[in-house]
């Protein structure tokens, strides 16, 4: 029977400039939908499991379009609430070489930010669930969204469901001080913590010494110290971090480090030529979750996650359309990119 993975968060309308154009050059935008937790639910379905996405969208054609987009990939949308004023929007200008990508948010007043925890029946939502996942983006949207996130985590823990959070700090949504206050509280209900070195620093106050991703410098010993401190404070069962070496906006080194309280495991590193890096962290999270929820050993789950996210860098849009077979082939060493006939 497929594993049931429930995710909670915001889905947004994404408007991106075509052909690497700058915003000021664009006469049109490419349209898609995405959001951290929605991306995870879709990828879980793509690997053959049951991904359930919980959110609130406006009761209008744009909200319905977002739901339809998820349904295309098999996501269970039955628990999505309808109401509120609008769907959040974000604009993306994809960078290249030394020019960084840029994101402009237009999400104030989105339906999910005005949500109330009483709008969801967590007993029904979590019935038969194996895993619950959310991110640090959702509580950053509003105090109501933070209360909803806490209510969901508490309900999942009460039912003995494994919980995970991707720290995902967004400086345009809240301050470091508020992020640390809210996320420190939420992490007491979390079993599996996922995040990169910046997120661990800004949201929880743990800094990896000797690391500067802008110079392509990673100090694994610094990460190990951070993981040990996080384990000691919160008692996480597993801690994972993606490791990005930013050579440029077009070329990155990509790997991951995971920790189970006893051993550290550093995955294979991929050198990726980037088509679209949005959603790459979500792709790691979904691959890692898929591995753990289907009882892969920790190292295999980590390798699956990092291979899945490496492939996501090559795919336009928020969602990872790589199949389980494609991910497994990459894990096994086939990174040739040869035409498949």
C-alpha positions in Angstrom: 0.0 0.0 0.0 1.3 3.5 -0.9 2.7 5.6 2.0 0.6 8.6 2.9 2.6 11.8 3.2 0.7 14.9 4.2 2.1 18.4 3.6 0.9 21.8 4.7 1.8 25.2 3.1 1.1 27.8 0.5 0.8 27.3 -3.2 1.4 30.4 -5.4 1.0 31.5 -8.9 4.5 31.8 -10.5 5.1 34.3 -13.3 8.6 33.9 -14.7 10.4 35.8 -17.5 11.1 33.6 -20.6 14.5 33.1 -22.1 16.5 34.4 -19.1 15.1 37.9 -19.8 15.2 40.6 -17.1 11.9 41.9 -15.7 12.4 45.2 -17.6 12.7 43.3 -20.9 9.8 41.0 -20.5 6.6 41.4 -22.6 5.1 38.2 -21.2 5.5 35.7 -18.4 5.5 31.9 -18.3 2.8 30.7 -15.9 3.0 27.8 -13.5 2.2 27.1 -9.8 4.3 26.0 -6.9 5.2 26.2 -3.3 7.6 24.3 -1.0 5.1 21.9 0.5 3.1 21.5 -2.7 6.3 20.6 -4.6 7.0 17.9 -2.0 3.5 16.4 -2.3 3.7 16.3 -6.1 7.1 14.6 -6.0 5.9 12.0 -3.5 3.1 11.2 -5.9 5.6 11.0 -8.8 7.5 8.3 -6.9 4.3 6.2 -6.5 3.2 7.2 -3.0 0.1 9.1 -1.8 0.9 12.8 -1.5 -1.7 15.0 0.3 -1.5 18.7 0.2 -3.3 21.0 2.7 -3.8 24.7 2.2 -6.4 27.4 1.6 -7.0 29.0 -1.7 -9.5 31.6 -2.9 -12.8 30.3 -4.2 -12.3 31.7 -7.7 -10.8 30.4 -11.0 -7.2 31.2 -10.0 -7.5 29.1 -6.8 -9.1 26.4 -8.9 -6.3 26.5 -11.4 -3.8 26.0 -8.7 -5.7 22.9 -7.4 -6.1 21.6 -11.0 -2.3 21.9 -11.5 -1.7 19.7 -8.5 -4.3 17.2 -9.5 -2.5 16.7 -12.8 0.3 15.0 -10.8 -2.0 12.9 -8.6 -1.9 15.0 -5.5 -4.8 14.5 -3.1 -6.4 17.9 -2.8 -9.6 17.0 -0.9 -8.7 18.8 2.3 -7.9 22.1 0.7 -10.1 24.9 2.2 -11.7 27.5 -0.1 -12.1 31.2 0.8 -10.2 34.4 1.3 -9.3 37.1 -1.1 -6.4 35.9 -3.3 -3.7 33.5 -4.3 -0.2 34.7 -3.6 2.0 35.5 -6.6 5.7 35.5 -7.1 7.7 36.8 -10.1 10.9 35.1 -11.1 13.8 36.5 -13.1 16.2 33.6 -13.8 19.8 34.5 -13.6 22.8 33.2 -15.6 26.5 33.1 -15.1 27.4 35.8 -12.5 23.9 37.4 -12.6 21.8 36.1 -9.8 18.2 35.2 -10.0 15.7 37.5 -8.5 12.3 36.9 -6.9 9.6 39.6 -6.2 6.7 38.6 -4.0 3.1 39.7 -4.3 1.6 37.5 -1.6 0.3 39.9 1.1 -3.3 39.0 2.1 -3.2 35.6 0.5 -5.9 33.2 1.6 -3.5 30.9 3.5 -2.2 33.9 5.6 -5.8 34.6 6.8 -6.5 31.0 7.7 -7.8 29.6 11.0 -6.8 26.3 12.4 -10.4 25.4 13.0 -11.0 25.2 9.2 -9.2 21.8 9.1 -10.1 18.5 10.6 -6.7 17.0 11.5 -8.2 13.7 12.6 -9.5 13.1 9.1 -6.5 14.6 7.4 -4.1 12.4 9.3 -6.1 9.2 9.2 -3.7 6.5 7.9 -0.9 9.0 7.4 2.7 7.9 7.7 4.4 11.3 7.5 3.7 15.0 7.9 5.9 17.7 6.3 5.9 21.5 6.4 8.4 24.3 6.1 9.5 27.5 7.7 7.8 29.5 5.0 4.3 28.8 6.2 4.6 30.2 9.8 6.4 33.2 8.3 3.2 34.2 6.3 1.2 35.4 9.4 0.6 34.8 13.0 -2.5 32.8 12.0 -0.4 30.6 9.6 2.1 30.1 12.4 -0.7 28.9 14.8 -2.0 26.6 12.0 1.5 25.1 11.6 1.8 24.5 15.3 -1.7 22.9 15.5 -0.8 20.6 12.6 2.5 19.5 14.1 0.9 18.9 17.5 -1.9 16.8 15.9 0.6 14.7 13.9 2.8 14.1 17.0 -0.3 13.1 19.0 -1.0 10.4 16.4 2.6 9.1 16.4 3.1 10.4 12.8 6.7 11.2 11.8 7.1 14.9 11.3 9.6 16.9 9.3 10.3 20.6 8.6 12.4 22.3 6.0 13.7 25.4 7.8 13.5 27.6 4.6 14.1 31.1 6.0 12.8 33.9 3.8 14.1 37.3 4.8 11.4 39.1 2.8 8.7 37.5 5.0 10.0 38.0 8.6 12.9 39.0 10.7 15.6 36.7 12.1 14.4 37.5 15.6 10.8 36.4 15.0 11.9 33.4 12.9 14.1 32.1 15.8 11.3 32.6 18.3 8.6 30.8 16.2 10.8 28.1 14.7 12.5 27.2 18.1 9.0 26.6 19.4 7.9 24.5 16.4 11.0 22.4 16.3 10.0 20.7 19.6 7.4 18.8 17.6 9.8 17.8 14.8 11.4 14.4 14.2 13.4 15.2 11.0 14.9 18.6 10.4 16.1 19.7 6.9 17.8 22.9 5.9 20.9 24.5 4.6 23.6 26.3 6.5 22.0 29.7 6.2 18.7 28.5 7.4 20.2 26.8 10.5 21.9 30.0 11.4 19.0 32.5 10.8 16.1 30.4 12.1 17.8 28.4 15.0 21.0 30.3 15.7 23.5 27.5 14.8 26.3 28.6 12.5 28.6 26.4 10.5 32.1 27.9 10.9 34.4 28.2 8.0 31.7 28.0 5.3 31.2 30.7 2.6 29.0 29.4 -0.2 29.6 32.6 -2.2 33.3 31.6 -2.4 32.5 27.9 -2.9 33.9 27.0 0.5 32.3 24.3 2.6 33.6 23.1 6.0 32.0 19.8 6.8 33.4 19.8 10.3 31.5 23.0 11.0 28.3 21.4 9.8 28.9 18.4 12.0 29.3 20.6 15.0 26.0 22.4 14.1 24.2 19.1 13.7 25.4 17.9 17.1 24.2 21.0 18.8 20.8 20.8 17.0 20.4 17.1 18.1 21.3 18.0 21.7 18.8 20.9 21.8 15.8 19.4 19.9 16.4 15.6 19.9 15.8 15.3 16.2 15.9 11.7 14.9 17.5 12.8 11.6 19.1 16.1 10.5 19.9 16.8 6.9 21.4 19.7 5.0 21.9 20.3 1.3 25.4 21.6 0.5 25.5 24.1 -2.4 28.8 25.4 -3.8 27.8 28.4 -5.9 30.4 28.8 -8.6 27.9 31.0 -10.5 24.2 31.3 -11.1 24.6 28.7 -13.9 27.0 26.2 -12.2 26.8 24.7 -8.7 28.3 21.9 -6.8 25.5 20.0 -5.1 25.5 17.3 -2.3 24.0 16.7 1.1 25.1 15.8 4.7 22.9 13.8 7.0 23.2 12.8 10.7 21.3 10.3 12.8 22.8 11.1 16.2 25.6 8.6 15.7 27.1 8.8 12.2 27.4 11.5 9.6 27.0 10.6 5.9 28.1 12.9 3.1 26.6 12.0 -0.3 28.1 12.1 -3.7 28.6 15.6 -5.1 27.1 16.5 -8.4 28.3 19.4 -10.6 25.0 20.8 -12.1 24.4 23.1 -15.0 21.3 25.0 -13.8 18.2 25.4 -15.9 15.9 26.3 -12.9 17.0 26.0 -9.3 13.7 26.9 -7.7 12.3 23.9 -5.9 15.7 22.1 -5.7 15.6 22.1 -1.9 12.0 20.8 -2.0 13.2 18.0 -4.3 15.8 17.0 -1.9 13.3 17.0 1.0 10.8 14.9 -1.0 13.4 12.4 -2.1 14.8 12.1 1.4 11.3 11.7 2.9 10.5 9.1 0.2 13.6 7.2 1.1 12.9 7.2 4.8 9.2 6.5 4.6 9.8 3.5 2.3 12.4 2.2 4.8 15.6 2.9 2.8 18.7 3.0 5.0 19.7 6.6 5.9 22.6 6.7 3.4 20.4 5.4 0.5 17.6 7.9 1.4 20.2 10.7 1.3 21.6 9.6 -2.0 18.1 9.4 -3.5 17.3 12.9 -2.2 20.4 14.5 -3.6 20.1 12.7 -7.0 16.5 13.8 -7.3 17.3 17.4 -6.5 20.3 17.4 -8.9 17.9 16.4 -11.6 15.4 19.1 -10.6 18.0 21.7 -11.4 17.7 20.7 -15.0 13.9 21.0 -15.2 11.9 24.3 -15.6 9.2 25.1 -13.1 8.8 24.5 -9.4 8.0 20.8 -9.6 10.4 18.0 -10.0 9.3 15.8 -12.9 12.1 13.3 -12.6 10.8 9.7 -12.3 11.8 7.2 -9.7 13.7 5.2 -12.3 15.6 8.3 -13.5 16.6 9.1 -10.0 17.7 5.5 -9.3 19.7 5.4 -12.5 21.5 8.6 -11.4 22.1 7.1 -8.0 23.6 4.1 -9.7 26.1 6.3 -11.5 24.5 7.0 -14.9 25.1 10.8 -15.2 26.1 10.7 -18.9 23.0 12.6 -20.1 23.0 10.4 -23.2 19.9 10.3 -25.3 17.5 7.5 -24.2 16.1 5.6 -27.2 
